[in-house]
């Protein structure tokens, strides 16, 4: 039992490394911004403007206030951990695709102004984990889909301009949701898959066939 538990604990620990490192970077940047009286807002996305292109890559690192950062901390950590735990072999590709995809879509559809914060990535991760579990039809991943629905189902309202605050980048949220959904579809054939219920039977049949074959060969040799 100890031998079976140890790899799981190690895998859980490894899945926390990138989420914790990302949060460390976010908080360091915020402390520098406040402590040095700087303003990193212009590192965000400014739609359809050349000076806003760099924000496609930098905008998730910047937050308007510590309150804004605190609000994103727990969901960003939890959803990132789920990604790197359950989809460890493809997690880095998905995370990068959501990060950049969210920035690109926000750059295209966003209203004039600076769009900052990791909310788009949070939406991307939530939608990826939800739809990926449903599409793969794998029970542990479906359980994660249901958990995401229970914990973050209310996120959908902040994707709609009718319900989002005027200061909220609903475009960034919608962009993240679209990027996450596209990743769920695009990566559906990679990573964890539902086990084939007939795999064991097929394997047993192959073993039996392998055992019978030498006996048939001996019988034929004796006959000749």
DOSEGU-220011 format. One record per residue (C-alpha): x, y, z; residue number from 1. Coordinates in Angstrom, 3 decimals. Example, Ala and Ser with C-alpha at 12.3 -4.5 7.8 and 13.67 -1.06 7.14 Angstrom:
2
         c1         c2         c3     i
     12.300     -4.500      7.800     1
     13.670     -1.060      7.140     2
end
This chain:
224
         c1         c2         c3     i
      0.000      0.000      0.000     1
      2.884      2.358      0.868     2
      4.493      1.727     -2.512     3
      1.246      2.558     -4.326     4
      0.658      5.755     -2.348     5
      4.140      7.208     -2.687     6
      4.033      7.834     -6.486     7
      0.645      9.558     -6.116     8
      1.987     11.877     -3.429     9
      5.024     12.652     -5.576    10
      2.809     13.353     -8.574    11
      0.603     15.662     -6.503    12
      3.668     17.522     -5.261    13
      5.102     17.908     -8.766    14
      1.783     19.295    -10.010    15
      2.092     22.202     -7.551    16
      5.475     23.432     -8.788    17
      4.394     25.467    -11.825    18
      1.230     26.939    -10.210    19
      3.232     28.028     -7.148    20
      6.034     29.448     -9.301    21
      3.517     31.408    -11.387    22
      1.887     32.855     -8.272    23
      5.318     33.721     -6.897    24
      6.042     35.731    -10.068    25
      2.662     37.484     -9.899    26
      3.176     38.556     -6.293    27
      6.793     39.618     -6.825    28
      5.728     41.829     -9.736    29
      2.923     43.356     -7.692    30
      5.204     44.054     -4.732    31
      7.726     45.722     -7.049    32
      5.007     47.764     -8.750    33
      3.614     49.037     -5.452    34
      6.939     49.366     -3.649    35
      8.634     51.279     -6.458    36
      5.508     53.287     -7.258    37
      5.487     51.966    -10.806    38
      2.529     51.288    -13.067    39
      2.581     48.084    -15.110    40
     -0.853     48.575    -16.630    41
      0.649     49.397    -20.018    42
      2.018     45.848    -20.165    43
     -1.534     44.676    -20.744    44
     -3.419     44.090    -23.974    45
     -4.670     47.159    -25.802    46
     -6.898     45.823    -28.610    47
     -5.964     46.519    -32.214    48
     -3.040     48.809    -31.366    49
      0.649     48.111    -31.988    50
      1.611     49.138    -28.462    51
     -0.846     46.581    -27.107    52
      0.672     43.566    -28.880    53
      3.226     42.830    -26.152    54
      0.344     42.491    -23.709    55
     -0.751     39.296    -25.492    56
      2.097     37.622    -23.612    57
      2.374     39.854    -20.522    58
     -1.199     40.721    -19.540    59
     -1.821     37.719    -17.190    60
      1.137     38.829    -15.062    61
     -0.295     42.253    -14.275    62
     -3.106     43.057    -11.835    63
     -4.729     46.362    -10.996    64
     -4.489     45.849     -7.221    65
     -3.701     43.290     -4.549    66
     -7.441     42.749     -4.209    67
     -7.567     41.842     -7.890    68
     -4.616     39.476     -7.446    69
     -6.066     37.889     -4.288    70
     -9.337     37.188     -6.124    71
     -7.449     35.278     -8.829    72
     -4.995     33.433     -6.575    73
     -7.022     30.433     -5.378    74
     -8.831     29.621     -8.651    75
     -5.611     30.049    -10.635    76
     -3.720     27.727     -8.308    77
     -6.457     25.086     -8.094    78
     -7.261     24.955    -11.810    79
     -3.583     24.972    -12.780    80
     -2.930     22.167    -10.326    81
     -5.777     20.115    -11.822    82
     -4.327     20.655    -15.288    83
     -0.792     19.612    -14.336    84
     -1.984     16.668    -12.253    85
     -4.526     15.080    -14.580    86
     -2.962     16.119    -17.911    87
      0.706     16.142    -16.915    88
      2.140     15.094    -20.299    89
      0.340     17.797    -22.285    90
     -0.336     20.360    -19.553    91
      2.440     22.779    -20.537    92
      1.210     22.897    -24.157    93
     -2.367     23.519    -23.074    94
     -1.367     26.190    -20.575    95
      0.706     28.031    -23.177    96
     -2.055     27.733    -25.805    97
     -4.650     29.162    -23.404    98
     -2.293     31.961    -22.323    99
     -1.509     33.099    -25.862   100
     -4.926     32.271    -27.312   101
     -6.667     34.338    -24.665   102
     -4.354     37.280    -25.379   103
     -4.817     37.088    -29.136   104
     -8.605     36.898    -28.945   105
     -8.758     39.755    -26.431   106
     -6.577     41.812    -28.763   107
     -9.094     41.197    -31.549   108
    -12.439     41.567    -29.783   109
    -11.619     43.718    -26.753   110
    -12.999     47.193    -26.193   111
    -10.515     50.100    -26.202   112
     -8.504     50.149    -22.981   113
     -5.892     48.114    -21.136   114
     -6.864     44.518    -20.400   115
     -4.852     42.954    -17.573   116
     -5.050     40.060    -15.130   117
     -5.013     36.274    -15.096   118
     -8.802     35.971    -15.217   119
     -8.720     34.936    -18.868   120
     -6.414     32.033    -18.052   121
     -8.722     31.014    -15.199   122
    -11.662     30.911    -17.609   123
     -9.564     29.010    -20.138   124
     -8.531     26.383    -17.601   125
    -12.074     26.013    -16.262   126
    -13.556     25.519    -19.716   127
    -10.777     23.170    -20.792   128
    -11.157     20.964    -17.707   129
    -14.940     20.918    -18.066   130
    -15.180     20.108    -21.759   131
    -12.133     17.837    -21.848   132
    -13.616     15.570    -19.194   133
    -16.942     15.409    -20.998   134
    -15.397     14.733    -24.408   135
    -13.019     12.034    -23.169   136
    -15.813     10.200    -21.283   137
    -13.269      9.118    -18.666   138
    -14.836      8.873    -15.195   139
    -12.081     10.644    -13.166   140
    -12.012     13.498    -15.683   141
    -15.813     13.713    -15.751   142
    -15.699     14.014    -11.959   143
    -13.388     17.010    -12.372   144
    -15.828     18.472    -14.912   145
    -18.647     18.226    -12.385   146
    -16.474     19.722     -9.654   147
    -15.580     22.650    -11.911   148
    -19.270     23.189    -12.626   149
    -20.066     23.179     -8.911   150
    -17.225     25.519     -7.911   151
    -17.048     27.877    -10.871   152
    -20.342     27.585    -12.707   153
    -21.100     31.206    -11.849   154
    -18.132     32.384    -13.899   155
    -20.220     32.282    -17.033   156
    -22.079     35.478    -16.091   157
    -18.893     37.556    -16.194   158
    -18.409     36.536    -19.814   159
    -21.492     38.479    -20.839   160
    -21.490     42.291    -21.175   161
    -25.029     42.483    -19.806   162
    -23.933     41.085    -16.423   163
    -20.251     42.040    -16.130   164
    -19.177     45.255    -14.413   165
    -18.082     48.074    -16.675   166
    -14.572     47.824    -15.221   167
    -14.415     44.071    -15.917   168
    -12.872     42.741    -19.113   169
    -15.661     40.397    -20.112   170
    -13.876     40.114    -23.468   171
    -10.860     38.637    -21.709   172
    -13.076     36.149    -19.893   173
    -14.853     35.163    -23.104   174
    -11.527     34.874    -24.923   175
    -10.189     32.551    -22.242   176
    -13.332     30.418    -22.391   177
    -13.041     30.111    -26.175   178
     -9.328     29.256    -25.983   179
     -9.969     26.604    -23.318   180
    -12.804     25.041    -25.289   181
    -10.718     24.908    -28.464   182
     -7.883     23.265    -26.524   183
    -10.291     20.650    -25.150   184
    -11.291     19.786    -28.712   185
     -7.827     20.078    -30.254   186
     -6.082     17.956    -27.610   187
     -8.883     15.413    -27.258   188
     -6.793     12.613    -28.761   189
     -3.775     13.308    -26.559   190
     -3.168     12.814    -22.854   191
     -5.305     10.602    -20.590   192
     -7.933      8.507    -22.338   193
    -10.818      6.310    -21.250   194
     -9.572      2.731    -20.786   195
    -10.775      0.207    -23.342   196
    -13.186     -2.067    -21.435   197
    -12.299     -4.978    -23.740   198
     -8.530     -4.525    -23.526   199
     -8.092     -7.179    -20.819   200
    -10.158     -9.700    -22.759   201
     -8.139     -9.059    -25.916   202
     -4.894     -9.451    -24.011   203
     -6.048    -12.757    -22.504   204
     -7.043    -14.039    -25.939   205
     -3.621    -13.118    -27.331   206
     -1.892    -14.937    -24.464   207
     -4.034    -18.021    -24.984   208
     -3.321    -17.929    -28.717   209
      0.400    -17.654    -28.033   210
      0.238    -20.673    -25.712   211
     -1.781    -22.777    -28.162   212
      0.429    -22.038    -31.174   213
      3.489    -24.061    -29.990   214
      1.254    -27.014    -29.145   215
     -0.207    -26.993    -32.670   216
      3.281    -26.855    -34.141   217
      4.347    -29.903    -32.042   218
      1.257    -31.820    -33.119   219
      1.967    -31.095    -36.761   220
      5.602    -32.169    -36.381   221
      4.541    -35.444    -34.808   222
      2.013    -36.069    -37.549   223
      4.701    -35.764    -40.231   224
end
